[in-house]
Amino acid sequence: MGFLDKIKGLMGGTGGASAGSGVDKTVLIGKIRQSDLFKELSPEQMEQMFSKMETVKVSKGETLIREGDEGDYYYLLVEGKAQVLRRPAEGVEPKVIAELDEPKGFGEEALISNAKRNATIVMTTDGVVMRLSKDGFNDHVKEPLLNWISPAEAQKQVGKGAQWIDVRDEDEARQNHLHGALAISLKDIRAKAGGLDKQKQYICYCENGRQSSTAAFLLIQMGFATSVLRGGLQSLKRAGLT
């Protein structure tokens, strides 16, 4: 039996029903939890996230994500198949780089990194997706995993051996950074994470906390003990701790 058989009472067209109205939650939550993206969420957090997802019927040939667009939703392919296409260069026709089959999640990269979509995803069959808005993703996936700490607590942890990570762009980090901080820009976090120590505590910071929260989320997903300086360098300056 496919997942579509477990979905009842879907609204017609491109509209959708609330995720809680017709979906076998036990089955889908079990599938979602297999993804590294959600493995650290508690059952209660998973339930909250699931309740905010919208179920939508989609048609063969429908474009769910377009390369270069802003990220707006995280998607779970519940029923059907899709293709992932990417342009190898500007002005060149997009090429198929992957095939998606249910159940498969996609679309999180642009939401995590606040970047443009890096590929186009087109349905190759009729199907069903569940989607979670960017705000819902931040509230129910990203935020629950973050450990925000105050300037005073951060300084205390550094005194006990924690390591600052300055995630701002290289030019900003060179101009003024905290003593002993590692400079790893947000765009380089994945590539340079291999040089970090999983036995060590890290504290990410930027100017105001936005970039550092994204960097910390990525590091947490990779198994690093990471906190975020609440308010960024601005909060340290206000507290007179820089």
GROMACS elastic network, one bead per residue, 0.5 to 0.9 nm:
[ bonds ]
;  ai    aj funct       b0    kb
    1     4     6  0.81441   500
    1     5     6  0.64278   500
    1     6     6  0.82129   500
    2     5     6  0.55930   500
    2     6     6  0.73291   500
    2    78     6  0.88448   500
    2    79     6  0.71951   500
    3     6     6  0.52201   500
    3     7     6  0.68663   500
    3    23     6  0.87994   500
    3    24     6  0.84839   500
    3    27     6  0.85221   500
    3    28     6  0.83639   500
    3    78     6  0.61442   500
    3    79     6  0.59328   500
    3   102     6  0.82660   500
    3   103     6  0.82574   500
    3   128     6  0.88803   500
    4     7     6  0.52603   500
    4     8     6  0.81795   500
    4    23     6  0.89676   500
    4    78     6  0.71254   500
    4    79     6  0.57077   500
    4    80     6  0.87482   500
    4   127     6  0.79091   500
    4   128     6  0.71561   500
    5     8     6  0.74876   500
    6    22     6  0.77112   500
    6    23     6  0.61550   500
    6    24     6  0.58004   500
    6    27     6  0.88789   500
    7    10     6  0.70890   500
    7    21     6  0.88635   500
    7    22     6  0.52204   500
    7    24     6  0.68161   500
    7    55     6  0.89978   500
    8    21     6  0.80522   500
    8    23     6  0.68044   500
    9    17     6  0.78686   500
    9    21     6  0.77632   500
    9    22     6  0.60143   500
   10    15     6  0.86266   500
   10    16     6  0.63964   500
   10    17     6  0.57631   500
   10    18     6  0.89562   500
   10    21     6  0.85863   500
   10    22     6  0.71206   500
   10    55     6  0.75194   500
   10    56     6  0.76040   500
   10    57     6  0.76006   500
   11    14     6  0.81029   500
   11    15     6  0.61534   500
   11    16     6  0.54288   500
   11    17     6  0.60007   500
   11    55     6  0.88611   500
   11    56     6  0.79043   500
   11    57     6  0.79439   500
   12    15     6  0.63715   500
   12    16     6  0.74354   500
   12    56     6  0.86550   500
   12    57     6  0.72630   500
   13    16     6  0.80296   500
   13    56     6  0.83461   500
   13    57     6  0.67826   500
   13    58     6  0.79882   500
   14    56     6  0.61422   500
   14    57     6  0.58519   500
   14    58     6  0.65222   500
   14    59     6  0.87323   500
   15    54     6  0.89614   500
   15    55     6  0.81598   500
   15    56     6  0.59325   500
   15    57     6  0.72791   500
   16    19     6  0.85315   500
   16    54     6  0.60372   500
   16    57     6  0.68285   500
   16   130     6  0.87599   500
   17    20     6  0.80882   500
   17    21     6  0.65919   500
   17    22     6  0.76473   500
   17    54     6  0.59951   500
   17    55     6  0.53080   500
   17    56     6  0.69480   500
   18    21     6  0.54866   500
   18    22     6  0.77645   500
   18    23     6  0.88682   500
   18    51     6  0.73666   500
   18    52     6  0.74024   500
   18    53     6  0.66404   500
   18    55     6  0.61255   500
   19    22     6  0.66671   500
   19    23     6  0.61242   500
   19    25     6  0.82959   500
   19    50     6  0.66230   500
   19    51     6  0.57912   500
   19    52     6  0.68514   500
   19    53     6  0.51996   500
   19    54     6  0.50499   500
   19    55     6  0.54753   500
   19   130     6  0.73734   500
   19   131     6  0.89790   500
   20    23     6  0.61624   500
   20    24     6  0.84007   500
   20    25     6  0.74196   500
   20    50     6  0.74773   500
   20    51     6  0.56111   500
   20    52     6  0.82600   500
   20    53     6  0.81116   500
   20    54     6  0.85349   500
   20    55     6  0.89702   500
   22    25     6  0.86664   500
   22    55     6  0.87454   500
   23    26     6  0.87499   500
   23    27     6  0.86583   500
   23    28     6  0.78414   500
   23    55     6  0.83301   500
   24    27     6  0.56851   500
   24    28     6  0.64634   500
   24    29     6  0.86230   500
   25    28     6  0.51952   500
   25    29     6  0.57018   500
   25    30     6  0.81924   500
   25    47     6  0.85265   500
   25    50     6  0.78550   500
   26    29     6  0.53929   500
   26    30     6  0.61001   500
   26    31     6  0.87300   500
   27    30     6  0.52804   500
   27    31     6  0.64688   500
   27    32     6  0.88530   500
   28    31     6  0.50224   500
   28    32     6  0.61084   500
   28    33     6  0.85586   500
   28    50     6  0.89755   500
   28    78     6  0.81924   500
   28   103     6  0.83501   500
   29    33     6  0.60428   500
   29    34     6  0.88099   500
   29    46     6  0.72341   500
   29    47     6  0.79456   500
   29    50     6  0.75428   500
   30    33     6  0.52933   500
   30    34     6  0.68479   500
   31    34     6  0.55040   500
   31    35     6  0.76905   500
   31   103     6  0.70187   500
   31   104     6  0.85416   500
   32    35     6  0.58137   500
   32    37     6  0.86804   500
   32    38     6  0.69745   500
   32    39     6  0.85939   500
   32    46     6  0.88524   500
   32    76     6  0.82249   500
   32   103     6  0.82237   500
   32   104     6  0.82483   500
   32   105     6  0.76651   500
   33    36     6  0.75339   500
   33    37     6  0.80595   500
   33    38     6  0.55232   500
   33    39     6  0.55274   500
   33    40     6  0.87984   500
   33    41     6  0.84103   500
   33    46     6  0.82813   500
   34    37     6  0.85090   500
   34    38     6  0.75394   500
   34    39     6  0.68339   500
   35    38     6  0.57605   500
   35    39     6  0.63603   500
   35   104     6  0.89214   500
   35   105     6  0.80257   500
   36    39     6  0.51952   500
   36    40     6  0.79199   500
   36   221     6  0.70515   500
   36   222     6  0.87911   500
   37    40     6  0.77221   500
   37    41     6  0.87559   500
   37   108     6  0.86000   500
   37   141     6  0.82552   500
   37   221     6  0.67542   500
   38    41     6  0.55078   500
   38    42     6  0.87935   500
   38    46     6  0.78670   500
   38   141     6  0.72379   500
   38   221     6  0.87929   500
   39    42     6  0.81560   500
   39   221     6  0.86346   500
   40   145     6  0.73189   500
   40   220     6  0.89279   500
   40   221     6  0.80010   500
   41    44     6  0.79820   500
   41    45     6  0.57526   500
   41    46     6  0.61594   500
   41   141     6  0.74442   500
   41   144     6  0.75166   500
   41   145     6  0.72300   500
   42    45     6  0.50898   500
   42    46     6  0.61689   500
   42    47     6  0.86024   500
   43    46     6  0.50103   500
   43    47     6  0.61551   500
   43    48     6  0.86848   500
   44    47     6  0.50722   500
   44    48     6  0.62946   500
   44    49     6  0.86901   500
   45    48     6  0.50689   500
   45    49     6  0.61679   500
   45    50     6  0.85270   500
   45   140     6  0.67400   500
   45   141     6  0.79321   500
   45   144     6  0.76870   500
   46    49     6  0.51045   500
   46    50     6  0.60305   500
   46    51     6  0.85732   500
   46   140     6  0.79183   500
   46   141     6  0.83130   500
   47    50     6  0.50908   500
   47    51     6  0.61796   500
   47    52     6  0.88914   500
   48    51     6  0.52310   500
   48    52     6  0.67485   500
   48   140     6  0.68747   500
   49    52     6  0.53971   500
   49    53     6  0.68034   500
   49   132     6  0.80534   500
   49   136     6  0.73652   500
   49   137     6  0.77484   500
   49   139     6  0.84304   500
   49   140     6  0.52180   500
   49   141     6  0.70940   500
   50    53     6  0.53064   500
   50    54     6  0.86515   500
   50   132     6  0.83985   500
   50   140     6  0.89700   500
   51    54     6  0.82344   500
   52   131     6  0.86069   500
   52   132     6  0.65619   500
   52   133     6  0.83294   500
   52   136     6  0.67886   500
   52   140     6  0.86528   500
   53   130     6  0.60031   500
   53   131     6  0.52803   500
   53   133     6  0.77334   500
   53   136     6  0.82204   500
   54   129     6  0.82656   500
   54   130     6  0.53389   500
   54   131     6  0.53002   500
   54   132     6  0.65720   500
   54   133     6  0.87634   500
   55   128     6  0.71082   500
   55   129     6  0.59295   500
   55   131     6  0.66228   500
   56   127     6  0.86699   500
   56   128     6  0.57187   500
   56   129     6  0.54128   500
   56   130     6  0.60664   500
   56   131     6  0.77314   500
   57   126     6  0.78256   500
   57   127     6  0.60294   500
   57   129     6  0.65168   500
   57   130     6  0.87912   500
   58    61     6  0.88594   500
   58    62     6  0.67033   500
   58    64     6  0.86284   500
   58   123     6  0.76268   500
   58   125     6  0.85300   500
   58   126     6  0.57998   500
   58   127     6  0.52500   500
   58   128     6  0.55998   500
   58   129     6  0.70624   500
   59    62     6  0.54915   500
   59    63     6  0.89915   500
   59   123     6  0.67618   500
   59   124     6  0.81760   500
   59   125     6  0.65173   500
   59   127     6  0.62794   500
   59   128     6  0.84391   500
   60    63     6  0.88616   500
   60    80     6  0.89645   500
   60    81     6  0.88116   500
   60    82     6  0.85929   500
   60   122     6  0.79293   500
   60   123     6  0.51031   500
   60   124     6  0.50033   500
   60   127     6  0.75982   500
   61    82     6  0.88361   500
   61   122     6  0.59483   500
   61   123     6  0.51591   500
   61   124     6  0.57640   500
   61   125     6  0.72446   500
   61   126     6  0.82209   500
   62   121     6  0.86201   500
   62   122     6  0.56122   500
   62   123     6  0.54047   500
   62   124     6  0.80123   500
   62   125     6  0.89305   500
   62   126     6  0.86683   500
   63    66     6  0.68128   500
   63   120     6  0.73433   500
   63   121     6  0.59113   500
   63   123     6  0.64607   500
   64    75     6  0.87019   500
   64   120     6  0.75826   500
   64   121     6  0.56195   500
   64   122     6  0.59193   500
   64   123     6  0.74086   500
   65    69     6  0.76985   500
   65    71     6  0.84070   500
   65    73     6  0.88907   500
   65   107     6  0.77271   500
   65   117     6  0.73598   500
   65   119     6  0.73298   500
   65   120     6  0.51231   500
   65   121     6  0.50553   500
   65   122     6  0.72667   500
   66    69     6  0.57835   500
   66    70     6  0.87764   500
   66   117     6  0.66577   500
   66   118     6  0.81930   500
   66   119     6  0.64084   500
   66   121     6  0.66008   500
   66   122     6  0.85378   500
   67    70     6  0.87292   500
   67    85     6  0.83220   500
   67    86     6  0.71377   500
   67    87     6  0.82772   500
   67   116     6  0.73792   500
   67   118     6  0.51764   500
   67   121     6  0.82520   500
   68   115     6  0.89022   500
   68   116     6  0.51489   500
   68   118     6  0.62700   500
   68   119     6  0.74895   500
   68   120     6  0.84730   500
   69    72     6  0.86952   500
   69   115     6  0.89271   500
   69   116     6  0.54718   500
   69   117     6  0.53239   500
   69   118     6  0.84020   500
   70   110     6  0.72727   500
   70   111     6  0.86801   500
   70   114     6  0.79885   500
   70   115     6  0.69747   500
   70   117     6  0.60645   500
   71    74     6  0.82247   500
   71   107     6  0.74386   500
   71   108     6  0.81904   500
   71   109     6  0.83190   500
   71   110     6  0.50490   500
   71   111     6  0.56057   500
   71   114     6  0.71900   500
   71   115     6  0.71620   500
   71   116     6  0.62771   500
   71   117     6  0.60697   500
   71   134     6  0.72470   500
   72   107     6  0.85840   500
   72   110     6  0.82392   500
   72   111     6  0.72320   500
   72   132     6  0.85152   500
   72   133     6  0.59612   500
   72   134     6  0.52273   500
   72   135     6  0.85607   500
   73   107     6  0.66879   500
   73   108     6  0.77381   500
   73   110     6  0.89739   500
   73   111     6  0.75446   500
   73   131     6  0.59936   500
   73   132     6  0.53241   500
   73   134     6  0.53180   500
   73   135     6  0.87364   500
   73   136     6  0.87167   500
   73   137     6  0.78863   500
   74   105     6  0.74920   500
   74   106     6  0.62314   500
   74   108     6  0.53606   500
   74   109     6  0.88265   500
   74   110     6  0.89478   500
   74   111     6  0.75051   500
   74   130     6  0.83441   500
   74   131     6  0.54642   500
   74   132     6  0.50977   500
   74   133     6  0.64547   500
   74   134     6  0.70821   500
   74   137     6  0.71557   500
   75   104     6  0.82541   500
   75   105     6  0.55682   500
   75   106     6  0.53339   500
   75   107     6  0.59614   500
   75   108     6  0.78777   500
   75   129     6  0.65267   500
   75   130     6  0.57204   500
   75   132     6  0.65415   500
   75   133     6  0.89406   500
   76   102     6  0.81359   500
   76   103     6  0.68261   500
   76   104     6  0.56160   500
   76   106     6  0.64109   500
   76   107     6  0.87266   500
   76   128     6  0.87197   500
   76   129     6  0.54822   500
   76   130     6  0.50523   500
   76   131     6  0.62073   500
   76   132     6  0.86452   500
   77    80     6  0.70722   500
   77    81     6  0.78261   500
   77    82     6  0.85057   500
   77   100     6  0.81116   500
   77   101     6  0.73066   500
   77   102     6  0.52726   500
   77   103     6  0.53348   500
   77   104     6  0.50950   500
   77   105     6  0.60833   500
   77   106     6  0.79677   500
   77   127     6  0.79645   500
   77   128     6  0.64810   500
   77   130     6  0.66256   500
   77   131     6  0.87543   500
   78   101     6  0.86018   500
   78   102     6  0.52907   500
   78   103     6  0.50988   500
   78   104     6  0.71778   500
   78   105     6  0.87712   500
   78   127     6  0.74159   500
   78   128     6  0.54281   500
   78   129     6  0.51432   500
   78   130     6  0.68038   500
   79   101     6  0.77902   500
   79   102     6  0.53881   500
   79   103     6  0.69418   500
   79   126     6  0.80975   500
   79   129     6  0.68361   500
   80   100     6  0.85279   500
   80   101     6  0.64073   500
   80   102     6  0.60989   500
   80   103     6  0.86527   500
   80   123     6  0.76489   500
   80   124     6  0.77235   500
   80   125     6  0.56792   500
   80   126     6  0.60414   500
   80   128     6  0.67016   500
   80   129     6  0.85916   500
   81    99     6  0.73491   500
   81   100     6  0.55624   500
   81   102     6  0.66604   500
   81   122     6  0.87762   500
   81   123     6  0.60079   500
   81   124     6  0.55744   500
   81   125     6  0.56218   500
   81   126     6  0.78042   500
   81   127     6  0.72765   500
   82    98     6  0.86771   500
   82    99     6  0.59356   500
   82   101     6  0.66952   500
   82   102     6  0.89873   500
   82   121     6  0.65749   500
   82   122     6  0.54266   500
   82   125     6  0.70243   500
   83    96     6  0.65574   500
   83    97     6  0.77204   500
   83    98     6  0.59599   500
   83   100     6  0.59309   500
   83   101     6  0.89611   500
   83   120     6  0.81012   500
   83   121     6  0.55926   500
   83   122     6  0.53895   500
   83   123     6  0.63714   500
   83   124     6  0.66118   500
   84    95     6  0.82850   500
   84    96     6  0.56962   500
   84    97     6  0.57082   500
   84    98     6  0.50390   500
   84    99     6  0.61015   500
   84   100     6  0.73594   500
   84   119     6  0.65214   500
   84   120     6  0.57224   500
   84   122     6  0.67452   500
   85    94     6  0.56535   500
   85    95     6  0.51566   500
   85    97     6  0.56096   500
   85    98     6  0.72454   500
   85   119     6  0.56881   500
   85   120     6  0.50253   500
   85   121     6  0.62629   500
   85   122     6  0.79479   500
   86    89     6  0.88057   500
   86    93     6  0.84043   500
   86    95     6  0.54576   500
   86    96     6  0.66483   500
   86    97     6  0.68130   500
   86   118     6  0.72310   500
   86   120     6  0.62171   500
   86   121     6  0.89273   500
   87    90     6  0.68323   500
   87    91     6  0.79229   500
   87    92     6  0.60515   500
   87    93     6  0.60326   500
   87    95     6  0.61379   500
   87    96     6  0.89784   500
   87   119     6  0.77391   500
   87   120     6  0.88945   500
   88    91     6  0.89013   500
   88    92     6  0.66103   500
   88    93     6  0.78726   500
   88    94     6  0.67557   500
   88    95     6  0.72932   500
   89    92     6  0.54886   500
   89    93     6  0.83017   500
   89    94     6  0.85233   500
   90    93     6  0.85476   500
   91    94     6  0.89676   500
   92    95     6  0.88357   500
   94   119     6  0.89522   500
   94   120     6  0.84844   500
   96    99     6  0.78389   500
  100   103     6  0.84928   500
  100   104     6  0.67515   500
  100   121     6  0.89998   500
  100   123     6  0.89646   500
  101   104     6  0.63029   500
  102   105     6  0.84904   500
  105   108     6  0.81086   500
  106   109     6  0.79806   500
  107   110     6  0.64727   500
  107   111     6  0.72564   500
  107   117     6  0.78398   500
  108   111     6  0.51383   500
  108   112     6  0.60285   500
  108   113     6  0.85418   500
  108   137     6  0.85140   500
  109   112     6  0.52441   500
  109   113     6  0.60698   500
  109   114     6  0.79351   500
  109   115     6  0.75630   500
  109   116     6  0.88638   500
  109   117     6  0.77894   500
  109   118     6  0.84583   500
  110   113     6  0.53631   500
  110   114     6  0.52029   500
  110   116     6  0.57620   500
  110   117     6  0.56348   500
  110   118     6  0.77840   500
  111   114     6  0.52456   500
  111   115     6  0.71424   500
  111   116     6  0.88599   500
  111   134     6  0.62389   500
  111   137     6  0.75794   500
  111   138     6  0.79891   500
  112   115     6  0.79467   500
  112   137     6  0.87409   500
  112   138     6  0.82195   500
  112   142     6  0.77546   500
  112   214     6  0.61474   500
  112   215     6  0.88029   500
  112   217     6  0.79151   500
  112   218     6  0.79103   500
  113   116     6  0.87151   500
  113   186     6  0.82483   500
  113   187     6  0.82957   500
  113   211     6  0.83321   500
  113   214     6  0.62312   500
  113   215     6  0.81629   500
  113   218     6  0.88556   500
  114   214     6  0.84542   500
  115   118     6  0.82656   500
  117   120     6  0.76002   500
  123   126     6  0.69683   500
  123   127     6  0.77821   500
  124   127     6  0.89271   500
  132   135     6  0.81562   500
  132   136     6  0.58891   500
  132   137     6  0.61437   500
  133   137     6  0.60330   500
  133   138     6  0.85962   500
  134   138     6  0.61922   500
  134   139     6  0.85588   500
  135   138     6  0.51366   500
  135   139     6  0.60842   500
  135   140     6  0.84667   500
  136   139     6  0.50594   500
  136   140     6  0.57876   500
  136   141     6  0.77287   500
  137   140     6  0.53885   500
  137   141     6  0.51609   500
  137   142     6  0.64186   500
  137   143     6  0.84283   500
  138   141     6  0.57485   500
  138   143     6  0.57071   500
  138   144     6  0.86000   500
  139   142     6  0.63761   500
  139   143     6  0.53834   500
  139   144     6  0.72061   500
  140   143     6  0.63528   500
  140   144     6  0.62905   500
  141   144     6  0.61084   500
  141   145     6  0.71274   500
  142   145     6  0.58376   500
  142   146     6  0.68369   500
  142   213     6  0.86618   500
  142   214     6  0.82172   500
  142   217     6  0.65947   500
  143   146     6  0.53431   500
  143   147     6  0.84734   500
  143   213     6  0.85571   500
  143   217     6  0.84480   500
  144   147     6  0.81943   500
  145   217     6  0.70624   500
  145   220     6  0.77165   500
  146   213     6  0.72143   500
  146   216     6  0.71429   500
  146   217     6  0.64888   500
  146   220     6  0.81572   500
  146   226     6  0.81287   500
  146   227     6  0.67610   500
  146   228     6  0.71588   500
  147   216     6  0.86886   500
  147   226     6  0.73851   500
  147   228     6  0.60768   500
  147   229     6  0.87380   500
  148   213     6  0.84961   500
  148   227     6  0.58747   500
  148   229     6  0.59767   500
  148   230     6  0.54938   500
  149   152     6  0.81743   500
  149   153     6  0.60570   500
  149   154     6  0.61579   500
  149   203     6  0.87901   500
  149   227     6  0.67330   500
  149   228     6  0.60976   500
  149   229     6  0.53544   500
  149   230     6  0.55573   500
  150   153     6  0.52079   500
  150   154     6  0.60427   500
  150   155     6  0.86244   500
  150   228     6  0.86885   500
  150   229     6  0.61876   500
  150   230     6  0.55259   500
  150   231     6  0.81152   500
  150   235     6  0.82217   500
  150   236     6  0.86682   500
  151   154     6  0.50442   500
  151   155     6  0.61937   500
  151   156     6  0.86102   500
  151   229     6  0.65330   500
  151   230     6  0.70946   500
  151   231     6  0.84394   500
  151   232     6  0.84428   500
  151   233     6  0.88154   500
  151   235     6  0.66770   500
  151   236     6  0.55664   500
  151   239     6  0.71969   500
  151   241     6  0.74341   500
  152   155     6  0.52466   500
  152   156     6  0.62730   500
  152   157     6  0.87804   500
  152   236     6  0.83770   500
  152   239     6  0.81459   500
  152   241     6  0.79456   500
  153   157     6  0.62187   500
  153   158     6  0.86398   500
  154   157     6  0.51367   500
  154   158     6  0.61961   500
  154   159     6  0.85817   500
  154   162     6  0.84163   500
  154   164     6  0.89424   500
  154   203     6  0.72978   500
  154   227     6  0.85759   500
  154   228     6  0.86392   500
  154   229     6  0.67829   500
  155   158     6  0.50681   500
  155   159     6  0.61854   500
  155   160     6  0.87579   500
  155   162     6  0.88703   500
  155   241     6  0.81372   500
  156   159     6  0.50759   500
  156   160     6  0.65583   500
  156   162     6  0.87919   500
  157   161     6  0.64918   500
  157   162     6  0.54411   500
  157   163     6  0.84669   500
  157   201     6  0.83249   500
  157   203     6  0.87335   500
  158   161     6  0.50715   500
  158   163     6  0.60993   500
  158   164     6  0.74213   500
  158   201     6  0.87330   500
  158   202     6  0.86811   500
  158   203     6  0.83581   500
  159   162     6  0.70413   500
  161   200     6  0.78715   500
  161   201     6  0.74947   500
  162   200     6  0.66235   500
  162   202     6  0.54902   500
  162   203     6  0.69937   500
  163   180     6  0.74724   500
  163   181     6  0.65509   500
  163   182     6  0.75465   500
  163   200     6  0.75814   500
  163   201     6  0.63127   500
  163   203     6  0.60930   500
  163   204     6  0.85555   500
  164   178     6  0.75043   500
  164   179     6  0.84471   500
  164   180     6  0.70068   500
  164   182     6  0.61859   500
  164   183     6  0.86476   500
  164   201     6  0.88711   500
  164   202     6  0.58679   500
  164   204     6  0.59722   500
  164   205     6  0.72901   500
  165   178     6  0.89187   500
  165   180     6  0.89254   500
  165   181     6  0.53587   500
  165   183     6  0.59031   500
  165   184     6  0.65477   500
  165   185     6  0.87491   500
  165   202     6  0.67554   500
  165   203     6  0.59468   500
  165   205     6  0.62662   500
  165   206     6  0.86648   500
  165   212     6  0.86542   500
  166   169     6  0.86321   500
  166   173     6  0.66040   500
  166   177     6  0.70426   500
  166   178     6  0.79304   500
  166   181     6  0.62374   500
  166   182     6  0.59706   500
  166   184     6  0.60306   500
  166   185     6  0.69071   500
  166   186     6  0.87310   500
  166   203     6  0.86267   500
  166   204     6  0.61033   500
  166   205     6  0.53285   500
  166   206     6  0.60168   500
  166   212     6  0.79363   500
  167   170     6  0.84094   500
  167   173     6  0.77975   500
  167   182     6  0.84801   500
  167   183     6  0.62781   500
  167   184     6  0.51298   500
  167   186     6  0.50252   500
  167   187     6  0.84349   500
  167   188     6  0.86781   500
  167   189     6  0.80059   500
  167   204     6  0.66914   500
  167   205     6  0.62366   500
  167   206     6  0.57666   500
  167   211     6  0.68327   500
  167   212     6  0.60587   500
  167   215     6  0.70527   500
  168   171     6  0.81124   500
  168   172     6  0.61289   500
  168   173     6  0.58680   500
  168   183     6  0.77133   500
  168   184     6  0.74110   500
  168   185     6  0.50454   500
  168   186     6  0.64993   500
  168   205     6  0.79047   500
  168   206     6  0.54684   500
  168   207     6  0.75517   500
  168   211     6  0.71814   500
  168   212     6  0.79850   500
  169   172     6  0.54717   500
  169   173     6  0.62338   500
  169   174     6  0.87471   500
  169   183     6  0.86244   500
  169   184     6  0.80887   500
  169   185     6  0.51717   500
  169   186     6  0.73640   500
  169   187     6  0.83308   500
  170   173     6  0.50858   500
  170   174     6  0.61308   500
  170   175     6  0.87785   500
  170   183     6  0.73231   500
  170   184     6  0.78583   500
  170   185     6  0.64654   500
  171   174     6  0.52741   500
  171   175     6  0.65333   500
  172   175     6  0.53549   500
  172   176     6  0.68894   500
  172   177     6  0.82392   500
  173   176     6  0.57248   500
  173   177     6  0.55011   500
  173   178     6  0.89757   500
  173   183     6  0.65428   500
  173   184     6  0.88364   500
  173   185     6  0.84264   500
  173   206     6  0.87958   500
  174   177     6  0.66775   500
  174   183     6  0.84172   500
  177   180     6  0.84602   500
  177   181     6  0.68095   500
  177   182     6  0.89672   500
  177   183     6  0.82787   500
  178   181     6  0.54810   500
  178   182     6  0.88657   500
  178   233     6  0.89777   500
  178   242     6  0.73940   500
  184   187     6  0.81821   500
  184   188     6  0.61836   500
  184   189     6  0.61996   500
  184   192     6  0.73970   500
  184   193     6  0.88782   500
  185   188     6  0.53198   500
  185   189     6  0.63733   500
  185   211     6  0.89920   500
  185   215     6  0.85417   500
  186   189     6  0.52641   500
  186   190     6  0.83601   500
  186   211     6  0.66884   500
  186   212     6  0.75316   500
  186   214     6  0.77128   500
  186   215     6  0.57286   500
  187   190     6  0.75733   500
  187   191     6  0.83755   500
  187   215     6  0.86789   500
  188   191     6  0.52945   500
  188   192     6  0.59980   500
  188   193     6  0.82373   500
  189   192     6  0.54098   500
  189   193     6  0.57068   500
  189   215     6  0.66281   500
  189   218     6  0.76304   500
  189   219     6  0.76555   500
  190   193     6  0.53774   500
  190   194     6  0.79610   500
  190   215     6  0.88747   500
  190   218     6  0.74537   500
  190   219     6  0.78816   500
  190   222     6  0.87473   500
  191   194     6  0.71554   500
  192   195     6  0.58674   500
  192   196     6  0.76742   500
  193   196     6  0.54319   500
  193   197     6  0.86563   500
  193   219     6  0.74129   500
  193   222     6  0.82780   500
  193   224     6  0.89427   500
  194   197     6  0.80517   500
  196   199     6  0.89264   500
  196   200     6  0.80886   500
  196   224     6  0.82278   500
  197   200     6  0.54405   500
  197   201     6  0.83634   500
  197   224     6  0.76765   500
  198   201     6  0.77535   500
  198   223     6  0.69511   500
  198   224     6  0.51872   500
  198   225     6  0.68753   500
  199   224     6  0.78946   500
  199   225     6  0.78093   500
  200   224     6  0.78263   500
  200   225     6  0.69177   500
  200   226     6  0.88253   500
  201   224     6  0.75633   500
  201   225     6  0.51977   500
  201   226     6  0.59745   500
  201   227     6  0.79155   500
  202   216     6  0.87058   500
  202   224     6  0.77437   500
  202   225     6  0.62545   500
  202   227     6  0.62783   500
  202   228     6  0.85282   500
  203   212     6  0.87716   500
  203   216     6  0.79331   500
  203   225     6  0.86612   500
  203   226     6  0.56249   500
  203   228     6  0.54706   500
  203   229     6  0.65591   500
  204   209     6  0.84588   500
  204   211     6  0.88496   500
  204   212     6  0.52471   500
  204   213     6  0.74507   500
  204   215     6  0.70969   500
  204   216     6  0.62161   500
  204   226     6  0.71560   500
  204   227     6  0.62896   500
  204   229     6  0.62601   500
  204   232     6  0.85925   500
  205   208     6  0.78175   500
  205   209     6  0.62090   500
  205   210     6  0.87193   500
  205   211     6  0.77298   500
  205   213     6  0.79860   500
  205   215     6  0.88615   500
  205   216     6  0.89472   500
  205   227     6  0.89727   500
  205   228     6  0.62457   500
  205   229     6  0.54494   500
  205   230     6  0.82133   500
  205   231     6  0.85374   500
  205   232     6  0.53308   500
  205   233     6  0.68656   500
  206   209     6  0.55550   500
  206   210     6  0.72390   500
  206   211     6  0.61474   500
  206   212     6  0.54555   500
  206   213     6  0.88252   500
  206   229     6  0.81844   500
  206   231     6  0.85537   500
  206   232     6  0.52260   500
  206   233     6  0.62287   500
  206   234     6  0.88060   500
  207   210     6  0.79438   500
  207   211     6  0.81826   500
  207   212     6  0.85231   500
  207   231     6  0.76296   500
  207   234     6  0.61002   500
  207   235     6  0.88142   500
  208   211     6  0.78468   500
  208   212     6  0.81915   500
  208   229     6  0.87172   500
  208   230     6  0.77905   500
  208   233     6  0.63025   500
  208   234     6  0.60767   500
  208   235     6  0.77513   500
  209   212     6  0.51813   500
  209   213     6  0.59421   500
  209   214     6  0.87944   500
  209   228     6  0.72372   500
  209   229     6  0.65882   500
  209   230     6  0.60544   500
  209   231     6  0.51125   500
  209   233     6  0.80416   500
  209   234     6  0.89190   500
  210   213     6  0.54292   500
  210   214     6  0.68039   500
  210   215     6  0.89689   500
  210   231     6  0.84685   500
  210   232     6  0.81551   500
  211   214     6  0.53441   500
  211   215     6  0.63213   500
  211   216     6  0.87004   500
  212   216     6  0.59670   500
  212   217     6  0.84679   500
  212   228     6  0.63373   500
  212   229     6  0.77461   500
  212   232     6  0.78619   500
  213   216     6  0.51282   500
  213   217     6  0.61740   500
  213   218     6  0.87525   500
  213   227     6  0.84425   500
  213   228     6  0.59904   500
  213   229     6  0.84292   500
  213   230     6  0.89540   500
  214   217     6  0.51293   500
  214   218     6  0.63876   500
  214   219     6  0.87693   500
  215   218     6  0.52175   500
  215   219     6  0.62822   500
  215   220     6  0.86374   500
  215   228     6  0.88363   500
  216   219     6  0.50553   500
  216   220     6  0.60116   500
  216   221     6  0.85053   500
  216   224     6  0.86585   500
  216   225     6  0.88549   500
  216   226     6  0.58348   500
  216   227     6  0.64963   500
  216   228     6  0.64593   500
  217   220     6  0.51226   500
  217   221     6  0.62032   500
  217   222     6  0.87397   500
  217   226     6  0.81813   500
  218   221     6  0.51107   500
  218   222     6  0.64655   500
  218   223     6  0.89570   500
  218   224     6  0.89557   500
  219   223     6  0.64163   500
  219   224     6  0.53734   500
  219   225     6  0.76893   500
  219   226     6  0.67732   500
  220   223     6  0.50546   500
  220   224     6  0.50512   500
  220   225     6  0.63172   500
  220   226     6  0.61896   500
  220   227     6  0.88356   500
  221   224     6  0.74853   500
  223   226     6  0.88436   500
  228   231     6  0.88181   500
  228   232     6  0.80814   500
  229   232     6  0.53125   500
  229   233     6  0.79478   500
  229   235     6  0.83149   500
  229   236     6  0.87137   500
  230   233     6  0.87247   500
  230   235     6  0.70894   500
  231   234     6  0.60834   500
  231   236     6  0.78774   500
  232   235     6  0.55984   500
  232   236     6  0.68872   500
  233   236     6  0.50233   500
  233   237     6  0.62377   500
  233   238     6  0.86541   500
  233   242     6  0.80417   500
  234   237     6  0.51863   500
  234   238     6  0.62787   500
  234   239     6  0.86797   500
  235   238     6  0.50654   500
  235   239     6  0.61500   500
  235   240     6  0.85680   500
  235   241     6  0.87152   500
  236   239     6  0.50903   500
  236   240     6  0.61406   500
  236   241     6  0.51983   500
  236   242     6  0.58178   500
  237   241     6  0.60372   500
  237   242     6  0.56621   500
  238   241     6  0.77728   500
  238   242     6  0.88982   500
  239   242     6  0.81294   500
